Amino acid sequence: MTPKNRSVTEEQFSALLMALARDVVDAHIFWDQAKALRTQMEQWPEVHTEGSAFWLYTLEAHQRTALSCLCRVFDQEPSALHLRSLLLLTSDHRHYFGKGAAAQRQADDPFAQWLPDDAVAPEPARVAADIALCARTDPDVAALALFRDNFIAHRSTKLSMSEEPPTMALEHERIERLLDRAHTLLNRYSYMRDASFFSMTPLGHDAVETIFKCVQGHLNYLRQQCEAEAAAAEARMLEFEQALQHINAMAEGRGEEARAERKALAEQFGLTINDAGDRFGVVIFRGPKASAPNGEPSTS
């Protein structure tokens, strides 16, 4: 599709419009999902921390996909399909637009006869102004094209060899403006053609928030389980200590019997205890101190 050969049938024009619409819609969807993901990562820091590498790569994938689609929408290649080339086609095929053209094109569709009266063919001046909004002479389009040439379609050799990390900022505000422009232009001409609009919000658009809520809920459940297990273990240890203290309080004059009771108690609680009352190197019982033959205190 070159400037010298811009003749297409109505069916071909419709196919081109639908193909371009997919890129415009996808750019919005992936960009909105990336924004939603950033918001949820800030709102649910625990979920973010739990899988920080995964969320980072997912965010990067959404942003790259959105930018790739947006770069195609505002491409400048004469033989490619993009907003500017479609608008150039529109300027040569204005007779494909308007209520009358839609009714003729969809003669078997009774609703085509009821299209609103403001679904009219675009004025040449309107098309020319919109073409200018998609040209590289526009600052936002120029910035996107430069980013595309250095980071999306190609990898800049010069930037890659620089001492600083190769970066070329493409401000979010600029991206938002281009997305809004693509949305506006697509639906402007879609409405003029058959009074239809393309939605930029898919079903399930809030799935990112749902996922974060589910993961947070599971983390809360695991935390509650750990807290319950820790509380149970602490209560069991307290029960063991109280029983041990009772044995020790009654141990006077019944050394061997008390020692056997301590070992049985330890086994009951799944512990091991030696004759000195040590468990895993932690002293949980020491017998009364006695004087050694050299006068130094000792334990029994």
C-alpha positions as CSV (number, residue, x, y, z in Angstrom):
1,M,0.0,0.0,0.0
2,T,2.1,2.9,-1.3
3,P,1.1,6.5,-1.8
4,K,0.9,5.9,-5.5
5,N,-1.4,2.9,-5.1
6,R,-4.0,3.5,-2.4
7,S,-7.0,1.9,-4.0
8,V,-8.8,-0.7,-2.0
9,T,-12.3,-2.2,-2.0
10,E,-14.7,-1.7,0.8
11,E,-14.1,-5.2,2.0
12,Q,-10.4,-4.6,2.0
13,F,-10.8,-1.3,3.8
14,S,-12.9,-3.0,6.5
15,A,-10.2,-5.7,6.9
16,L,-7.5,-3.0,7.3
17,L,-9.6,-1.1,9.9
18,M,-10.2,-4.2,12.0
19,A,-6.5,-5.2,11.9
20,L,-5.4,-1.8,13.0
21,A,-8.1,-1.8,15.7
22,R,-6.6,-4.9,17.2
23,D,-3.3,-3.1,17.7
24,V,-5.0,-0.1,19.2
25,V,-7.1,-2.1,21.6
26,D,-4.2,-4.4,22.5
27,A,-2.0,-1.4,23.3
28,H,-4.6,-0.1,25.7
29,I,-5.3,-3.5,27.3
30,F,-1.6,-4.3,28.0
31,W,-0.8,-0.8,29.1
32,D,-3.8,-0.7,31.5
33,Q,-2.8,-4.1,32.8
34,A,0.7,-2.9,33.5
35,K,-0.7,0.1,35.3
36,A,-3.0,-2.1,37.3
37,L,-0.1,-4.4,38.2
38,R,2.0,-1.5,39.4
39,T,-0.9,-0.3,41.6
40,Q,-1.4,-3.8,43.1
41,M,2.3,-4.2,43.7
42,E,2.2,-1.0,45.8
43,Q,-1.0,-1.9,47.5
44,W,0.0,-5.5,48.4
45,P,3.7,-5.3,49.2
46,E,3.7,-8.8,50.9
47,V,2.4,-10.4,47.6
48,H,4.9,-8.4,45.6
49,T,7.8,-9.5,47.9
50,E,6.6,-13.2,47.8
51,G,7.3,-13.3,44.0
52,S,9.1,-10.1,43.2
53,A,11.1,-11.5,40.2
54,F,7.9,-12.9,38.7
55,W,5.9,-9.7,39.1
56,L,8.9,-7.7,37.6
57,Y,9.0,-9.8,34.5
58,T,5.3,-9.8,34.2
59,L,5.2,-6.0,34.4
60,E,8.0,-5.7,31.9
61,A,6.2,-8.1,29.5
62,H,3.0,-6.0,29.6
63,Q,4.8,-2.7,29.1
64,R,6.9,-4.1,26.1
65,T,3.8,-5.6,24.5
66,A,1.8,-2.3,24.9
67,L,4.7,-0.3,23.4
68,S,5.2,-2.7,20.5
69,C,1.5,-2.4,19.6
70,L,1.6,1.4,20.0
71,C,4.7,1.6,17.8
72,R,2.9,-0.3,15.0
73,V,-0.1,2.0,15.4
74,F,2.1,5.1,14.8
75,D,4.5,3.5,12.4
76,Q,5.7,5.5,9.4
77,E,6.6,2.8,6.9
78,P,4.7,3.5,3.6
79,S,4.0,-0.1,2.9
80,A,2.8,-1.0,6.4
81,L,-0.6,-0.6,8.1
82,H,-0.8,2.1,10.7
83,L,-3.0,5.0,11.6
84,R,-1.4,7.4,9.2
85,S,-1.6,5.0,6.2
86,L,-5.3,4.2,7.1
87,L,-6.1,7.9,7.2
88,L,-4.3,8.4,3.8
89,L,-6.6,5.7,2.5
90,T,-9.6,7.4,4.1
91,S,-8.8,10.6,2.3
92,D,-9.1,8.7,-1.0
93,H,-12.1,6.7,0.0
94,R,-14.4,9.1,1.8
95,H,-17.3,7.6,-0.1
96,Y,-17.0,4.5,2.1
97,F,-18.2,6.5,5.1
98,G,-21.5,7.9,6.2
99,K,-25.0,6.6,6.8
100,G,-25.8,6.2,3.1
101,A,-22.6,4.1,2.4
102,A,-23.3,2.0,5.5
103,A,-26.9,1.3,4.4
104,Q,-25.8,0.3,0.9
105,R,-23.0,-1.8,2.2
106,Q,-25.2,-3.6,4.7
107,A,-28.4,-3.8,2.7
108,D,-29.5,-7.0,4.4
109,D,-29.1,-5.5,7.8
110,P,-32.3,-3.7,8.9
111,F,-30.4,-1.8,11.6
112,A,-28.2,-0.2,9.0
113,Q,-31.2,2.0,7.9
114,W,-31.4,3.4,11.4
115,L,-27.8,4.7,11.8
116,P,-27.7,8.2,13.4
117,D,-27.6,11.2,11.1
118,D,-24.2,12.4,12.4
119,A,-22.5,9.3,11.0
120,V,-21.3,11.2,8.0
121,A,-18.3,11.1,5.6
122,P,-15.3,13.0,7.1
123,E,-14.4,16.4,5.8
124,P,-11.1,16.6,3.9
125,A,-9.7,19.2,6.3
126,R,-10.6,16.9,9.3
127,V,-8.7,14.0,7.7
128,A,-5.7,16.1,6.9
129,A,-5.5,17.4,10.4
130,D,-5.7,13.9,11.8
131,I,-3.0,12.7,9.4
132,A,-0.7,15.4,10.8
133,L,-1.4,14.0,14.3
134,C,0.1,10.7,13.2
135,A,3.1,12.0,11.3
136,R,6.7,12.1,12.6
137,T,6.5,15.9,12.6
138,D,4.4,15.5,15.8
139,P,6.6,15.7,18.9
140,D,4.9,12.7,20.6
141,V,5.0,10.5,17.5
142,A,8.7,11.5,16.9
143,A,9.6,10.5,20.4
144,L,7.9,7.1,20.0
145,A,9.5,6.5,16.7
146,L,12.9,7.3,18.1
147,F,12.3,4.9,21.0
148,R,11.1,2.2,18.5
149,D,14.2,2.6,16.3
150,N,16.6,2.3,19.3
151,F,14.9,-0.2,21.6
152,I,11.9,-2.0,20.1
153,A,12.6,-2.8,16.5
154,H,16.4,-2.4,16.7
155,R,19.1,-2.2,19.4
156,S,21.1,1.0,19.1
157,T,24.8,0.1,18.7
158,K,25.9,3.6,19.9
159,L,23.8,3.5,23.1
160,S,24.8,-0.1,23.8
161,M,28.5,0.9,23.7
162,S,28.1,3.9,26.0
163,E,29.5,3.9,29.5
164,E,26.1,4.6,31.0
165,P,23.3,2.0,30.8
166,P,21.5,2.3,27.5
167,T,18.3,4.2,28.3
168,M,16.0,6.5,26.5
169,A,13.1,7.7,28.6
170,L,9.7,7.6,27.0
171,E,7.5,9.5,29.6
172,H,4.3,7.8,30.7
173,E,2.5,11.0,30.0
174,R,3.6,10.9,26.4
175,I,2.5,7.3,26.1
176,E,-0.9,8.1,27.6
177,R,-1.4,10.9,25.2
178,L,-0.6,8.7,22.2
179,L,-2.9,5.9,23.5
180,D,-5.7,8.4,23.9
181,R,-5.1,9.8,20.5
182,A,-5.1,6.4,18.9
183,H,-8.4,5.6,20.7
184,T,-10.0,8.8,19.6
185,L,-9.0,8.6,16.0
186,L,-9.9,4.9,15.6
187,N,-13.4,5.4,17.1
188,R,-13.9,8.7,15.2
189,Y,-13.6,7.0,11.8
190,S,-15.3,3.8,13.0
191,Y,-18.3,5.9,14.0
192,M,-18.3,7.7,10.7
193,R,-18.2,4.4,8.9
194,D,-21.0,2.5,10.6
195,A,-21.7,4.2,14.0
196,S,-19.7,1.6,15.9
197,F,-17.1,2.0,18.6
198,F,-14.2,-0.1,19.9
199,S,-14.0,-0.7,23.6
200,M,-10.5,-0.5,25.2
201,T,-11.6,-2.3,28.4
202,P,-11.9,-6.1,28.0
203,L,-14.0,-8.5,30.2
204,G,-12.0,-9.5,33.3
205,H,-10.0,-6.3,33.3
206,D,-9.9,-6.4,37.1
207,A,-8.3,-9.8,37.1
208,V,-5.0,-8.4,38.4
209,E,-6.6,-7.1,41.6
210,T,-8.4,-10.4,42.0
211,I,-5.1,-12.4,41.7
212,F,-3.4,-10.2,44.3
213,K,-6.3,-10.6,46.7
214,C,-6.3,-14.3,46.3
215,V,-2.5,-14.6,46.9
216,Q,-2.8,-12.3,49.9
217,G,-5.6,-14.4,51.3
218,H,-3.5,-17.5,51.0
219,L,-0.5,-15.8,52.7
220,N,-2.8,-14.7,55.5
221,Y,-4.0,-18.3,55.8
222,L,-0.5,-19.6,56.0
223,R,0.4,-17.0,58.6
224,Q,-2.6,-18.0,60.7
225,Q,-1.5,-21.6,60.5
226,C,2.0,-20.8,61.5
227,E,0.8,-18.7,64.4
228,A,-1.6,-21.5,65.5
229,E,1.2,-24.1,65.4
230,A,3.6,-21.8,67.3
231,A,0.9,-21.1,69.9
232,A,0.2,-24.9,70.2
233,A,3.9,-25.6,70.5
234,E,4.3,-22.9,73.2
235,A,1.4,-24.3,75.1
236,R,2.8,-27.8,74.9
237,M,6.2,-26.6,76.1
238,L,4.5,-24.8,79.0
239,E,2.7,-28.0,79.9
240,F,6.0,-29.9,79.8
241,E,7.7,-27.4,82.0
242,Q,4.9,-27.5,84.6
243,A,5.0,-31.3,84.7
244,L,8.8,-31.3,85.0
245,Q,8.6,-28.8,87.8
246,H,6.1,-31.0,89.6
247,I,8.5,-34.0,89.3
248,N,11.4,-31.9,90.5
249,A,9.4,-30.7,93.5
250,M,8.7,-34.3,94.5
251,A,12.2,-35.7,93.7
252,E,13.8,-35.5,97.1
253,G,14.6,-38.9,98.3
254,R,13.4,-40.6,95.1
255,G,16.3,-39.9,92.8
256,E,16.1,-42.9,90.5
257,E,12.4,-42.9,90.4
258,A,12.3,-39.1,89.6
259,R,14.9,-39.6,86.9
260,A,12.8,-42.3,85.2
261,E,9.7,-40.0,85.5
262,R,11.6,-37.2,83.7
263,K,12.6,-39.5,80.9
264,A,9.1,-40.8,80.5
265,L,7.8,-37.3,80.5
266,A,10.2,-36.3,77.8
267,E,9.3,-39.3,75.6
268,Q,5.6,-38.4,76.1
269,F,6.3,-34.9,74.6
270,G,8.5,-36.2,71.9
271,L,11.7,-35.0,73.5
272,T,14.9,-36.7,74.7
273,I,16.5,-36.0,78.1
274,N,19.7,-37.3,79.6
275,D,20.4,-38.2,83.2
276,A,21.6,-34.7,83.9
277,G,18.4,-33.2,82.6
278,D,19.9,-31.9,79.3
279,R,17.9,-31.8,76.1
280,F,19.7,-31.1,72.8
281,G,22.4,-29.3,74.7
282,V,19.9,-27.1,76.5
283,V,19.8,-27.6,80.2
284,I,16.2,-28.1,81.3
285,F,17.0,-29.7,84.7
286,R,20.0,-29.8,87.0
287,G,20.1,-31.8,90.2
288,P,20.9,-30.0,93.5
289,K,24.5,-28.8,94.0
290,A,26.8,-30.8,96.2
291,S,30.4,-30.3,97.4
292,A,33.0,-32.2,95.5
293,P,35.9,-33.8,97.4
294,N,38.1,-30.8,96.5
295,G,35.6,-28.4,98.0
296,E,34.4,-27.1,94.5
297,P,30.6,-27.2,93.9
298,S,29.4,-30.0,91.5
299,T,26.1,-31.1,90.0
300,S,24.5,-34.5,90.3
